[in-house]
């Protein structure tokens, strides 16, 4: 039987991403047993400390064992961390980081949930590889780990025995993926039904709320960001915008991309799409009205840009998230 370890980092403050994986694999083992099949994983929680207090002491986790007592694991899951002190928690877990690197070198596979990617990336094992995490932590992650290929639109990544997933409860999709891989499709479908998880979901783009990266030192580019945000409905070229700030187009594009992670044109698109999302969520305007309101005149171009950013067409987004649609569901 393989040994699956769910680690409990020092300073851990997210209960669901510890309990969730534990319940998933226990349930998968139970289902295998009903079919006359042996358990795939022996599931244990392993920590740095004897106990971790969560949510100001409201809950606590007492791991089964310590990581230092485990010579070799087959699979290790790193849960999400508290968003407000990610780098501080990383600094508290140097023992865990070294242990994870050792386990991978011994043949274990590793998976991070949401912001658990910060601990996984600290091992250096993600350098040059794809990774997902919560979109709200993306800017800090890119600053801390520039060698990692961050893809926040992805629900999960799978590369060379290392798995990562997006934010919050999207970890349930990673659990389904792993259950199907290590058990079988039938067991994954069973777990999807028991835990009521959409097994086909493969992107978190639709949930991303764009908030342009402004935590940088380039005051001119920050002013340009504010200008775009305040004038997103207006028609102006990027050459005109660069000239407004006394920069050549080439230099403007270079500095904008370096500071924000987007080209000026991409930034304008993201600002417009974010405003369109809010209008579609309100349900008071149709797609054409929204298109004109956010500065587009070509429906095909608007639809294409919107779908590229969110993964849904404007109409599908409106049907999924508008207040009117939610009210209809409630009344039904």
C-alpha positions, 0 to 999 in steps of 0.5 A, spaced: 500 500 500 502 506 498 503 512 503 499 518 502 501 524 507 497 530 508 502 535 511 500 540 516 505 546 516 507 550 521 502 556 522 497 552 518 491 556 518 486 553 513 482 547 515 478 545 509 484 543 505 487 539 510 480 535 511 478 535 504 483 531 501 483 526 507 476 525 506 476 524 499 482 519 499 478 515 505 472 515 501 476 512 495 479 507 499 472 505 502 469 505 495 474 500 493 473 496 499 466 495 497 468 492 490 473 487 493 479 491 491 485 493 496 486 500 499 490 504 494 493 509 500 494 509 507 492 516 509 496 520 514 497 527 517 504 529 518 506 535 521 512 539 524 509 540 531 504 536 535 498 541 534 497 547 530 491 552 532 487 555 527 482 561 526 485 564 533 484 557 536 477 556 534 480 549 531 486 545 532 489 539 528 493 534 531 497 530 526 498 523 526 505 523 526 511 528 525 514 529 518 521 527 521 519 520 523 517 519 515 523 516 511 519 515 505 512 517 502 509 515 496 505 522 495 505 528 499 499 533 499 501 541 501 494 544 503 493 552 502 496 557 507 493 563 510 493 569 505 495 574 509 502 572 511 504 567 506 512 569 506 512 569 513 509 562 513 514 559 508 519 562 513 517 558 518 517 551 514 524 550 512 524 543 515 518 542 511 521 545 505 527 541 506 523 534 507 519 535 501 525 536 496 528 530 499 521 526 498 521 528 491 528 526 490 526 519 493 521 518 488 515 521 492 510 525 488 508 532 490 501 536 490 500 543 492 493 546 494 491 553 492 497 557 496 500 551 498 504 552 492 508 558 496 511 552 500 512 547 494 515 553 490 520 554 495 523 547 494 526 550 487 522 544 484 517 548 480 523 552 477 521 552 469 515 548 471 508 550 470 504 552 476 497 554 479 495 558 485 489 562 487 489 568 482 489 573 488 496 571 490 498 571 483 502 578 483 506 576 490 507 569 487 510 572 481 515 576 485 517 571 490 518 565 484 520 568 477 523 562 475 516 558 475 511 558 470 505 561 473 498 559 470 492 562 474 487 560 469 488 553 470 485 549 475 490 544 476 497 542 473 501 536 472 508 536 470 514 531 472 510 528 478 508 535 481 501 537 481 498 544 483 491 547 483 488 553 483 484 557 489 479 555 494 475 549 493 477 548 486 482 543 490 476 538 489 477 538 482 485 536 483 482 530 488 478 528 483 484 528 478 488 524 483 483 519 485 482 517 477 489 517 476 491 512 482 484 508 483 480 509 476 474 513 473 469 509 476 471 511 483 472 518 481 465 519 478 463 516 485 467 521 489 464 526 484 457 524 486 458 524 493 461 530 494 457 534 489 463 536 485 463 538 477 468 533 474 469 537 468 471 543 470 478 545 468 479 552 469 478 558 474 478 564 469 471 565 470 472 566 477 478 571 477 477 578 479 482 583 475 485 588 480 491 591 476 498 590 479 500 596 482 505 594 487 511 596 483 516 602 483 514 605 477 510 611 478 509 613 471 506 606 469 502 607 475 499 613 473 498 610 466 494 604 469 490 609 473 488 613 466 486 606 463 482 605 469 478 611 469 478 612 461 477 605 459 470 607 455 475 612 451 478 610 444 485 612 444 491 608 441 497 606 445 502 610 442 497 616 444 497 613 451 505 613 451 506 620 448 501 622 454 507 620 459 512 622 454 515 616 453 516 612 446 511 606 445 517 601 445 519 604 452 512 604 454 511 597 453 517 595 456 516 598 462 508 597 463 510 589 461 515 589 467 511 593 472 504 589 471 505 583 467 501 585 462 502 589 455 498 596 455 493 593 450 492 587 455 491 591 461 486 595 457 482 589 455 482 586 462 479 593 465 474 593 460 472 585 461 472 586 468 467 592 468 463 588 463 463 582 468 460 587 473 454 589 468 453 582 466 452 580 473 447 586 475 443 583 469 440 590 467 443 590 460 444 586 454 450 584 451 450 589 446 449 594 451 454 592 455 459 592 449 458 599 447 458 601 455 465 598 456 468 601 449 467 596 444 464 597 437 465 590 434 461 584 437 465 579 434 471 582 437 468 583 444 465 576 444 472 573 443 476 578 448 471 576 453 471 569 452 479 569 452 479 572 459 474 568 462 473 562 458 465 564 457 462 568 452 458 574 455 451 571 454 454 564 458 457 569 463 450 573 464 446 566 464 451 563 470 452 569 474 447 575 473 442 576 479 436 575 475 439 568 473 440 567 481 433 569 482 430 564 477 434 559 480 431 560 487 424 561 485 424 554 482 
